[in-house]
Amino acid sequence: MKGFRLTNEDAIKAVNSWKKITHPNIVTTVEAFTTRDFNDSSLIFVHNYHPLSKTLAEHHFPATTNRFSRTAPVPEKVLWSYLVQLSSALRVIHKAKLAARCIDISKVILTDKNRIRLSACSILDVIQFEAHRRMEDLQQEDFFHLGKLMLSIGTNTLPRNMQDLRAVLDQFGRSYSTDLKERVDWLLSAPQTQFKTAEQLICDLAPHLDDILVSSFNAYDEATTHLGRELENGRLVRLLAKLGTINERPEFDGDPNWSETDHRYTLKLFRDYVFHQVDSHGNPVLDLGHIISCLNKLDAGTDEKIYLTSRDHQSTFLVTYRELKKQVQSAFSDLQKGNSKQPQQNNRGF
């Protein structure tokens, strides 16, 4: 925050309570400090970075929207998801005797499909430290601003244009279920006999927690599947790197035929078998499935046997993938031993 002068040293200590909060729907506060590196008195807040995220304002109110076009209503299940996630965040915040104070479409960020996080936490606690407002009042305002956010997204109305909340709520009720309208109405209404609590809100949302849980598990399974594919790709890349360093090396300990003798010759023929096959007319055969299958079998060291033939068809070998894997390990080990005699610079193992 450029040009901000901290008048009370205790204000910066308010960030310490936020640094202890770790929640999947809250952007983690890392640190806050003052500096004069910008030729003024600046207040710096450091939060976790979520690349490619965008605010709910950017997502639901894009600046490029044609003013004559009608925006489709946000699906109700998306609104329930937003409500459950932010309510969960409020529960943790209020339990820590804090208030969010930043529930706004410009402060809630979308980091994944329907996955939102509350950002800018702790900022108002510092810059408005001397306002001395009661924490209970600030927490009640969190509920009001949460209801206003739901109305804004559900009716495609910017908060600054919502002058009559009751009229906007009636418009909201014409597009969504009575249950959702009642939850938003509860958030907007002033407490009658006692303060509202996040625990009470979570209990009211219990029937919809299962939908969010199932969605989260499905997203987790999908991410695990993609991670498994990347792990498999990593194994094959390391194997390709080893084969690439073994084959066609004219210089190894002064032996120009290093890659043409003993088991290293077999690996050269295996390289041709995997990458350099041709059809009956001499045309290259580009079969990615064959390449991946051979590399996977080599990495696993299966007992399947293959015929390897030299390019002049004068030599033929019958070997298993298990034997080839041992030959790769042995040849690469020999290469490492020869390289160890040279100065080590940026040498990384496989």
Secondary structure, 3 states (H helix, E strand, C coil): CCCCCCCCHHHHHHHHHHHCCCCCCECCEEEEEEECCCCCCEEEEEECCCCCCEEHHHHHCCCCCCCCCCCCCCCHHHHHHHHHHHHHHHHHHHHCCCCCCCCCCCCEEEEECCEEEECCCCHHHHHCHHHCCCHHHHHHHHHHHHHHHHHHHHHCCCHHHCCCHHHHHHHHHCCCCHHHHHHHHHHHCCCCCCCCCHHHHHHHCHHHHHHHHHHHHHHHHHHHHHHHHHHHHHHHHHHHHHHHHHCCCCCCCCCCCHHHCHHHHHHHHHHHHHHCCECCCCCECCCHHHHHHHHHHHHHCCCCEEEEECCCCCCEEEEEHHHHHHHHHHHHHHHHHHHCCCCCCCCCCC
